Amino acid sequence: MARRCELTGKGPRKGSIIWRSGKAKKAGGIGTHVTAITKRRFFPNLQRVKAVVDGEVRYIRVAASAIKKGLVTKPPPRTWKKEAAASSKA
């Protein structure tokens, strides 16, 4: 499954981890030095939410920022009972 928001299209971004060694100058050292830079990926904060999409209720994976912006329309609360459960109790 792709790590991509279905509403905004946000996906993984490239970045790097910078490894440093040494003691900071303001802490009494001679300063920190970069010893290695390794690649990494920043992933969007995806959440699986129930939403109304094209008139039907289904689960979609959206970024938390899209939920905060109000791009997700939540379905109304369910009022009907399941048919199998209703018929077995009768």
MMTF fields as JSON, N, C-alpha, C and O atoms, coordinates in Angstrom:
{
  "mmtfVersion": "1.0.0",
  "mmtfProducer": "UNKNOWN",
  "numBonds": 359,
  "numAtoms": 360,
  "numGroups": 90,
  "numChains": 1,
  "numModels": 1,
  "chainsPerModel": [1],
  "groupsPerChain": [90],
  "chainIdList": ["A"],
  "bondAtomList": [4, 2, 8, 6, 12, 10, 16, 14, 20, 18, 24, 22, 28, 26, 32, 30, 36, 34, 40, 38, 44, 42, 48, 46, 52, 50, 56, 54, 60, 58, 64, 62, 68, 66, 72, 70, 76, 74, 80, 78, 84, 82, 88, 86, 92, 90, 96, 94, 100, 98, 104, 102, 108, 106, 112, 110, 116, 114, 120, 118, 124, 122, 128, 126, 132, 130, 136, 134, 140, 138, 144, 142, 148, 146, 152, 150, 156, 154, 160, 158, 164, 162, 168, 166, 172, 170, 176, 174, 180, 178, 184, 182, 188, 186, 192, 190, 196, 194, 200, 198, 204, 202, 208, 206, 212, 210, 216, 214, 220, 218, 224, 222, 228, 226, 232, 230, 236, 234, 240, 238, 244, 242, 248, 246, 252, 250, 256, 254, 260, 258, 264, 262, 268, 266, 272, 270, 276, 274, 280, 278, 284, 282, 288, 286, 292, 290, 296, 294, 300, 298, 304, 302, 308, 306, 312, 310, 316, 314, 320, 318, 324, 322, 328, 326, 332, 330, 336, 334, 340, 338, 344, 342, 348, 346, 352, 350, 356, 354],
  "bondOrderList": [1, 1, 1, 1, 1, 1, 1, 1, 1, 1, 1, 1, 1, 1, 1, 1, 1, 1, 1, 1, 1, 1, 1, 1, 1, 1, 1, 1, 1, 1, 1, 1, 1, 1, 1, 1, 1, 1, 1, 1, 1, 1, 1, 1, 1, 1, 1, 1, 1, 1, 1, 1, 1, 1, 1, 1, 1, 1, 1, 1, 1, 1, 1, 1, 1, 1, 1, 1, 1, 1, 1, 1, 1, 1, 1, 1, 1, 1, 1, 1, 1, 1, 1, 1, 1, 1, 1, 1, 1],
  "groupList": [{"groupName": "MET", "atomNameList": ["N", "CA", "C", "O"], "elementList": ["N", "C", "C", "O"], "formalChargeList": [0, 0, 0, 0], "bondAtomList": [1, 0, 2, 1, 3, 2], "bondOrderList": [1, 1, 2], "singleLetterCode": "M", "chemCompType": "L-PEPTIDE LINKING"}, {"groupName": "ALA", "atomNameList": ["N", "CA", "C", "O"], "elementList": ["N", "C", "C", "O"], "formalChargeList": [0, 0, 0, 0], "bondAtomList": [1, 0, 2, 1, 3, 2], "bondOrderList": [1, 1, 2], "singleLetterCode": "A", "chemCompType": "L-PEPTIDE LINKING"}, {"groupName": "ARG", "atomNameList": ["N", "CA", "C", "O"], "elementList": ["N", "C", "C", "O"], "formalChargeList": [0, 0, 0, 0], "bondAtomList": [1, 0, 2, 1, 3, 2], "bondOrderList": [1, 1, 2], "singleLetterCode": "R", "chemCompType": "L-PEPTIDE LINKING"}, {"groupName": "CYS", "atomNameList": ["N", "CA", "C", "O"], "elementList": ["N", "C", "C", "O"], "formalChargeList": [0, 0, 0, 0], "bondAtomList": [1, 0, 2, 1, 3, 2], "bondOrderList": [1, 1, 2], "singleLetterCode": "C", "chemCompType": "L-PEPTIDE LINKING"}, {"groupName": "GLU", "atomNameList": ["N", "CA", "C", "O"], "elementList": ["N", "C", "C", "O"], "formalChargeList": [0, 0, 0, 0], "bondAtomList": [1, 0, 2, 1, 3, 2], "bondOrderList": [1, 1, 2], "singleLetterCode": "E", "chemCompType": "L-PEPTIDE LINKING"}, {"groupName": "LEU", "atomNameList": ["N", "CA", "C", "O"], "elementList": ["N", "C", "C", "O"], "formalChargeList": [0, 0, 0, 0], "bondAtomList": [1, 0, 2, 1, 3, 2], "bondOrderList": [1, 1, 2], "singleLetterCode": "L", "chemCompType": "L-PEPTIDE LINKING"}, {"groupName": "THR", "atomNameList": ["N", "CA", "C", "O"], "elementList": ["N", "C", "C", "O"], "formalChargeList": [0, 0, 0, 0], "bondAtomList": [1, 0, 2, 1, 3, 2], "bondOrderList": [1, 1, 2], "singleLetterCode": "T", "chemCompType": "L-PEPTIDE LINKING"}, {"groupName": "GLY", "atomNameList": ["N", "CA", "C", "O"], "elementList": ["N", "C", "C", "O"], "formalChargeList": [0, 0, 0, 0], "bondAtomList": [1, 0, 2, 1, 3, 2], "bondOrderList": [1, 1, 2], "singleLetterCode": "G", "chemCompType": "PEPTIDE LINKING"}, {"groupName": "LYS", "atomNameList": ["N", "CA", "C", "O"], "elementList": ["N", "C", "C", "O"], "formalChargeList": [0, 0, 0, 0], "bondAtomList": [1, 0, 2, 1, 3, 2], "bondOrderList": [1, 1, 2], "singleLetterCode": "K", "chemCompType": "L-PEPTIDE LINKING"}, {"groupName": "PRO", "atomNameList": ["N", "CA", "C", "O"], "elementList": ["N", "C", "C", "O"], "formalChargeList": [0, 0, 0, 0], "bondAtomList": [1, 0, 2, 1, 3, 2], "bondOrderList": [1, 1, 2], "singleLetterCode": "P", "chemCompType": "L-PEPTIDE LINKING"}, {"groupName": "SER", "atomNameList": ["N", "CA", "C", "O"], "elementList": ["N", "C", "C", "O"], "formalChargeList": [0, 0, 0, 0], "bondAtomList": [1, 0, 2, 1, 3, 2], "bondOrderList": [1, 1, 2], "singleLetterCode": "S", "chemCompType": "L-PEPTIDE LINKING"}, {"groupName": "ILE", "atomNameList": ["N", "CA", "C", "O"], "elementList": ["N", "C", "C", "O"], "formalChargeList": [0, 0, 0, 0], "bondAtomList": [1, 0, 2, 1, 3, 2], "bondOrderList": [1, 1, 2], "singleLetterCode": "I", "chemCompType": "L-PEPTIDE LINKING"}, {"groupName": "TRP", "atomNameList": ["N", "CA", "C", "O"], "elementList": ["N", "C", "C", "O"], "formalChargeList": [0, 0, 0, 0], "bondAtomList": [1, 0, 2, 1, 3, 2], "bondOrderList": [1, 1, 2], "singleLetterCode": "W", "chemCompType": "L-PEPTIDE LINKING"}, {"groupName": "HIS", "atomNameList": ["N", "CA", "C", "O"], "elementList": ["N", "C", "C", "O"], "formalChargeList": [0, 0, 0, 0], "bondAtomList": [1, 0, 2, 1, 3, 2], "bondOrderList": [1, 1, 2], "singleLetterCode": "H", "chemCompType": "L-PEPTIDE LINKING"}, {"groupName": "VAL", "atomNameList": ["N", "CA", "C", "O"], "elementList": ["N", "C", "C", "O"], "formalChargeList": [0, 0, 0, 0], "bondAtomList": [1, 0, 2, 1, 3, 2], "bondOrderList": [1, 1, 2], "singleLetterCode": "V", "chemCompType": "L-PEPTIDE LINKING"}, {"groupName": "PHE", "atomNameList": ["N", "CA", "C", "O"], "elementList": ["N", "C", "C", "O"], "formalChargeList": [0, 0, 0, 0], "bondAtomList": [1, 0, 2, 1, 3, 2], "bondOrderList": [1, 1, 2], "singleLetterCode": "F", "chemCompType": "L-PEPTIDE LINKING"}, {"groupName": "ASN", "atomNameList": ["N", "CA", "C", "O"], "elementList": ["N", "C", "C", "O"], "formalChargeList": [0, 0, 0, 0], "bondAtomList": [1, 0, 2, 1, 3, 2], "bondOrderList": [1, 1, 2], "singleLetterCode": "N", "chemCompType": "L-PEPTIDE LINKING"}, {"groupName": "GLN", "atomNameList": ["N", "CA", "C", "O"], "elementList": ["N", "C", "C", "O"], "formalChargeList": [0, 0, 0, 0], "bondAtomList": [1, 0, 2, 1, 3, 2], "bondOrderList": [1, 1, 2], "singleLetterCode": "Q", "chemCompType": "L-PEPTIDE LINKING"}, {"groupName": "ASP", "atomNameList": ["N", "CA", "C", "O"], "elementList": ["N", "C", "C", "O"], "formalChargeList": [0, 0, 0, 0], "bondAtomList": [1, 0, 2, 1, 3, 2], "bondOrderList": [1, 1, 2], "singleLetterCode": "D", "chemCompType": "L-PEPTIDE LINKING"}, {"groupName": "TYR", "atomNameList": ["N", "CA", "C", "O"], "elementList": ["N", "C", "C", "O"], "formalChargeList": [0, 0, 0, 0], "bondAtomList": [1, 0, 2, 1, 3, 2], "bondOrderList": [1, 1, 2], "singleLetterCode": "Y", "chemCompType": "L-PEPTIDE LINKING"}],
  "groupTypeList": [0, 1, 2, 2, 3, 4, 5, 6, 7, 8, 7, 9, 2, 8, 7, 10, 11, 11, 12, 2, 10, 7, 8, 1, 8, 8, 1, 7, 7, 11, 7, 6, 13, 14, 6, 1, 11, 6, 8, 2, 2, 15, 15, 9, 16, 5, 17, 2, 14, 8, 1, 14, 14, 18, 7, 4, 14, 2, 19, 11, 2, 14, 1, 1, 10, 1, 11, 8, 8, 7, 5, 14, 6, 8, 9, 9, 9, 2, 6, 12, 8, 8, 4, 1, 1, 1, 10, 10, 8, 1],
  "groupIdList": [1, 2, 3, 4, 5, 6, 7, 8, 9, 10, 11, 12, 13, 14, 15, 16, 17, 18, 19, 20, 21, 22, 23, 24, 25, 26, 27, 28, 29, 30, 31, 32, 33, 34, 35, 36, 37, 38, 39, 40, 41, 42, 43, 44, 45, 46, 47, 48, 49, 50, 51, 52, 53, 54, 55, 56, 57, 58, 59, 60, 61, 62, 63, 64, 65, 66, 67, 68, 69, 70, 71, 72, 73, 74, 75, 76, 77, 78, 79, 80, 81, 82, 83, 84, 85, 86, 87, 88, 89, 90],
  "secStructList": [7, 7, 7, 7, 7, 6, 6, 6, 7, 7, 7, 7, 3, 3, 3, 3, 3, 3, 3, 3, 3, 1, 7, 7, 4, 4, 4, 6, 1, 1, 7, 7, 3, 3, 3, 3, 3, 3, 3, 3, 3, 3, 7, 7, 7, 3, 3, 3, 3, 3, 3, 3, 3, 6, 6, 3, 3, 3, 3, 3, 3, 3, 3, 2, 2, 2, 2, 2, 2, 6, 7, 7, 7, 7, 7, 7, 7, 7, 7, 1, 7, 7, 2, 2, 2, 2, 2, 2, 2, 7],
  "xCoordList": [0.848, 0.0, 0.895, 1.841, 0.579, 1.395, 1.197, 0.089, 2.29, 2.211, 1.878, 2.715, 0.654, 0.244, -1.157, -2.033, -1.36, -2.665, -3.607, -3.24, -4.833, -5.784, -6.414, -6.967, -6.346, -6.942, -5.925, -6.16, -4.796, -3.819, -2.7, -2.023, -2.493, -1.422, -0.057, 0.96, -0.033, 1.246, 1.865, 1.175, 3.177, 3.891, 5.204, 5.465, 6.044, 7.334, 8.242, 8.23, 9.033, 10.004, 11.397, 11.575, 12.39, 13.768, 14.421, 14.096, 15.343, 16.096, 17.348, 17.735, 17.977, 19.191, 19.329, 18.793, 20.069, 20.437, 21.877, 22.727, 22.159, 23.521, 24.084, 23.565, 25.147, 25.806, 26.888, 27.713, 26.88, 27.866, 28.593, 28.033, 29.84, 30.585, 31.301, 31.527, 31.646, 32.336, 31.422, 30.22, 32.028, 31.305, 31.085, 32.0, 29.891, 29.555, 30.472, 30.921, 30.741, 31.624, 31.063, 31.795, 29.749, 29.173, 29.121, 28.884, 29.344, 29.419, 30.859, 31.126, 31.786, 33.188, 34.061, 35.215, 33.541, 34.342, 34.949, 34.95, 35.463, 36.071, 35.109, 35.489, 33.88, 32.871, 32.551, 33.359, 31.367, 30.957, 31.366, 31.489, 31.576, 31.971, 31.069, 30.697, 30.722, 29.907, 30.789, 31.842, 30.356, 31.142, 30.512, 31.218, 29.204, 28.544, 27.197, 26.56, 26.77, 25.428, 24.81, 25.342, 23.687, 23.009, 21.629, 21.018, 21.138, 19.836, 18.723, 18.879, 17.593, 16.402, 15.179, 15.297, 13.99, 12.737, 11.817, 11.739, 11.117, 10.115, 8.749, 8.399, 7.974, 6.679, 5.563, 5.675, 4.494, 3.359, 2.636, 2.667, 1.991, 1.268, -0.098, -1.093, -0.138, -1.376, -2.248, -1.763, -3.554, -4.543, -5.617, -5.962, -6.136, -7.217, -8.525, -8.806, -9.33, -10.583, -11.748, -11.584, -12.919, -14.135, -14.651, -14.828, -14.891, -15.302, -16.305, -16.431, -17.023, -17.958, -17.196, -16.716, -17.084, -16.383, -17.327, -17.774, -17.631, -18.552, -19.899, -20.474, -20.399, -21.708, -21.755, -22.821, -20.632, -20.638, -19.611, -18.606, -19.882, -19.012, -17.963, -18.291, -16.683, -15.605, -14.404, -14.32, -13.477, -12.249, -11.235, -11.054, -10.577, -9.517, -8.333, -8.476, -7.148, -5.938, -5.599, -5.264, -5.689, -5.443, -4.435, -4.279, -3.753, -2.795, -3.536, -4.659, -2.894, -3.496, -3.74, -4.703, -2.878, -3.065, -4.351, -5.0, -4.726, -5.965, -7.18, -8.186, -7.09, -8.184, -8.326, -9.441, -7.197, -7.221, -7.787, -8.482, -7.492, -7.99, -9.477, -10.101, -10.056, -11.477, -11.775, -12.894, -10.803, -11.017, -11.797, -12.332, -11.864, -12.555, -13.968, -14.154, -14.979, -16.357, -16.713, -16.758, -16.963, -17.278, -18.715, -19.581, -18.973, -20.336, -21.234, -20.741, -22.558, -23.466, -23.488, -23.21, -23.811, -23.848, -24.895, -25.961, -24.573, -25.447, -26.632, -26.465, -27.84, -29.037, -29.697, -30.484, -29.389, -30.038, -29.244, -28.036, -29.951, -29.324, -28.999, -29.61, -28.036, -27.7, -28.864, -29.549, -29.093, -30.242, -30.126, -31.118, -28.932, -28.75, -29.016, -29.652, -28.548, -28.739, -30.204, -30.705, -30.892, -32.29, -33.182, -34.14, -32.878, -33.722, -33.506, -34.44, -32.278, -32.019, -32.661, -32.979, -32.856, -33.484, -35.007, -35.65, -35.585, -37.053, -37.605, -38.816],
  "yCoordList": [-1.181, 0.0, 1.246, 1.348, 2.167, 3.372, 4.273, 4.414, 4.879, 5.823, 7.198, 8.101, 7.342, 8.576, 8.958, 8.102, 10.245, 10.752, 10.754, 11.211, 10.238, 10.14, 11.477, 11.622, 12.464, 13.767, 14.805, 15.519, 14.894, 15.933, 15.441, 16.25, 14.121, 13.579, 13.61, 13.348, 13.931, 13.954, 12.563, 11.562, 12.516, 11.255, 11.398, 12.446, 10.365, 10.43, 11.491, 11.707, 12.151, 13.145, 12.654, 11.902, 13.087, 12.683, 13.65, 14.837, 13.129, 13.954, 13.213, 12.225, 13.696, 13.044, 13.181, 14.104, 12.23, 12.283, 12.751, 12.205, 13.755, 14.271, 13.819, 14.196, 13.011, 12.53, 13.534, 13.921, 13.947, 14.907, 14.33, 13.531, 14.738, 14.336, 15.562, 16.533, 15.508, 16.623, 17.347, 17.09, 18.265, 19.033, 20.448, 21.055, 20.969, 22.309, 23.358, 23.202, 24.43, 25.492, 26.15, 26.436, 26.386, 27.058, 26.147, 26.61, 24.847, 23.915, 23.69, 22.868, 24.431, 24.334, 23.475, 23.219, 23.021, 22.185, 22.982, 24.213, 22.267, 22.949, 22.969, 23.373, 22.537, 22.565, 21.176, 20.253, 21.043, 19.747, 19.656, 20.67, 18.435, 18.196, 17.122, 16.168, 17.279, 16.29, 15.104, 15.262, 13.904, 12.701, 11.843, 11.082, 11.945, 11.143, 11.751, 12.375, 11.571, 11.973, 10.772, 10.285, 10.29, 9.134, 9.558, 10.459, 8.903, 9.242, 8.648, 7.598, 9.352, 8.857, 9.392, 10.202, 8.943, 9.393, 9.918, 9.36, 11.009, 11.573, 11.148, 11.458, 10.437, 9.937, 10.848, 11.404, 11.01, 11.805, 11.067, 9.839, 11.832, 11.26, 10.783, 11.497, 9.565, 9.041, 8.377, 7.66, 8.639, 8.058, 7.381, 7.861, 6.272, 5.559, 6.025, 5.738, 6.746, 7.31, 6.909, 6.668, 6.845, 6.572, 7.925, 8.857, 8.023, 9.293, 9.064, 7.958, 10.132, 10.082, 10.485, 11.614, 9.553, 9.806, 9.463, 8.322, 10.434, 10.265, 9.698, 8.856, 10.151, 9.743, 8.423, 8.032, 7.722, 6.456, 6.513, 7.217, 5.766, 5.746, 4.662, 3.504, 5.049, 4.062, 4.562, 5.734, 3.644, 3.998, 4.552, 4.005, 5.639, 6.203, 6.529, 6.728, 6.578, 6.943, 8.389, 8.711, 9.258, 10.68, 11.192, 10.621, 12.275, 12.904, 13.605, 14.077, 13.669, 14.335, 15.805, 16.383, 16.422, 17.831, 18.033, 19.071, 17.045, 17.132, 17.047, 17.716, 16.231, 16.126, 17.447, 17.922, 18.04, 19.317, 20.442, 21.322, 20.417, 21.456, 21.317, 22.245, 20.159, 19.937, 19.402, 19.555, 18.78, 18.232, 16.92, 16.492, 16.283, 14.996, 15.24, 15.898, 14.708, 14.797, 13.473, 12.436, 13.514, 12.306, 11.871, 12.716, 10.567, 10.095, 10.346, 10.457, 10.436, 10.595, 9.326, 8.247, 9.423, 8.214, 7.225, 7.615, 5.952, 4.894, 4.705, 4.636, 4.619, 4.443, 3.087, 2.646, 2.421, 1.147, -0.012, 0.088, -1.131, -2.34, -3.292, -3.222, -4.181, -5.184, -6.153, -6.472, -6.626, -7.506, -8.84, -9.329, -9.451, -10.768, -10.702, -11.598, -9.678, -9.547, -9.284, -9.778, -8.518, -8.195, -9.428, -9.617, -10.28, -11.443, -12.57, -13.314, -12.701, -13.77, -13.475, -14.407, -12.221, -11.864, -12.01, -12.164, -11.966, -12.023, -13.41, -13.613],
  "zCoordList": [0.0, 0.0, 0.0, 0.78, -0.874, -0.986, 0.221, 0.737, 0.66, 1.778, 1.215, 1.212, 0.742, 0.086, 0.56, 0.681, 0.826, 1.254, 0.057, -1.025, 0.25, -0.847, -1.197, -2.287, -0.299, -0.574, -1.028, -2.003, -0.33, -0.646, -1.554, -2.189, -1.628, -2.451, -1.78, -2.422, -0.485, 0.237, 0.245, 0.436, 0.035, 0.034, 0.773, 1.363, 0.757, 1.433, 0.811, -0.4, 1.672, 1.207, 1.563, 2.521, 0.782, 1.053, 2.024, 2.053, 2.814, 3.751, 4.166, 3.543, 5.218, 5.685, 7.185, 7.799, 7.767, 9.177, 9.213, 8.509, 10.024, 10.139, 11.479, 12.53, 11.451, 12.663, 13.054, 12.226, 14.302, 14.777, 15.979, 16.73, 16.157, 17.34, 17.881, 17.159, 19.127, 19.77, 20.729, 20.798, 21.472, 22.474, 21.952, 21.396, 22.126, 21.637, 22.27, 23.406, 21.518, 22.005, 23.262, 24.209, 23.252, 24.421, 25.643, 26.758, 25.429, 26.552, 26.998, 27.875, 26.384, 26.807, 25.925, 26.267, 24.798, 23.904, 22.76, 22.777, 21.77, 20.618, 19.424, 18.326, 19.638, 18.58, 18.057, 18.167, 17.489, 16.943, 15.479, 14.793, 15.011, 13.629, 13.036, 13.719, 11.772, 11.071, 10.733, 10.115, 11.14, 10.866, 9.781, 9.119, 9.58, 8.548, 8.214, 9.063, 6.992, 6.561, 5.873, 4.875, 6.399, 5.804, 5.334, 5.91, 4.28, 3.722, 4.57, 5.193, 4.577, 5.261, 4.55, 3.63, 4.972, 4.375, 5.46, 6.554, 5.139, 6.037, 5.508, 4.369, 6.336, 5.914, 6.42, 7.513, 5.65, 6.129, 7.25, 7.327, 8.109, 9.24, 8.749, 8.87, 8.193, 7.612, 8.671, 9.546, 8.564, 9.466, 8.618, 7.539, 9.112, 8.412, 9.026, 10.189, 8.244, 8.759, 7.863, 6.667, 8.471, 7.72, 7.217, 8.001, 5.906, 5.32, 4.208, 3.681, 3.855, 2.733, 1.479, 1.374, 0.52, -0.734, -1.88, -1.997, -2.718, -3.852, -3.409, -4.098, -2.277, -1.805, -1.06, -0.585, -0.942, -0.205, 0.924, 0.833, 1.978, 3.148, 2.963, 2.7, 3.103, 3.012, 3.801, 4.17, 4.05, 4.761, 3.767, 2.678, 4.153, 3.32, 4.214, 5.421, 3.587, 4.323, 3.987, 2.847, 4.991, 4.769, 5.784, 6.863, 5.427, 6.326, 7.456, 7.279, 8.618, 9.769, 9.474, 9.978, 8.661, 8.304, 7.499, 7.627, 6.667, 5.889, 6.81, 6.575, 7.851, 8.823, 9.578, 9.795, 9.977, 10.698, 9.838, 10.346, 8.528, 7.621, 7.347, 6.833, 7.686, 7.452, 6.063, 5.574, 5.418, 4.078, 4.109, 3.087, 5.276, 5.412, 5.92, 6.944, 5.204, 5.676, 6.328, 5.666, 7.621, 8.386, 8.089, 7.861, 8.091, 7.828, 9.037, 10.16, 8.818, 9.956, 10.79, 10.266, 12.075, 12.914, 12.412, 11.936, 12.528, 12.026, 12.963, 14.181, 12.384, 13.21, 12.993, 13.83, 11.883, 11.588, 12.158, 12.371, 12.407, 12.942, 11.801, 10.735, 12.023, 11.016, 10.851, 11.823, 9.619, 9.331, 10.041, 10.581, 10.058, 10.665, 12.175, 12.73, 12.819, 14.262, 14.595, 15.605, 13.766, 14.01, 13.811, 14.56, 12.799, 12.525, 13.549, 13.848, 14.09, 15.051, 16.407, 17.145, 16.745, 18.017, 17.956, 18.995, 16.771, 16.629, 16.837, 16.75]
}
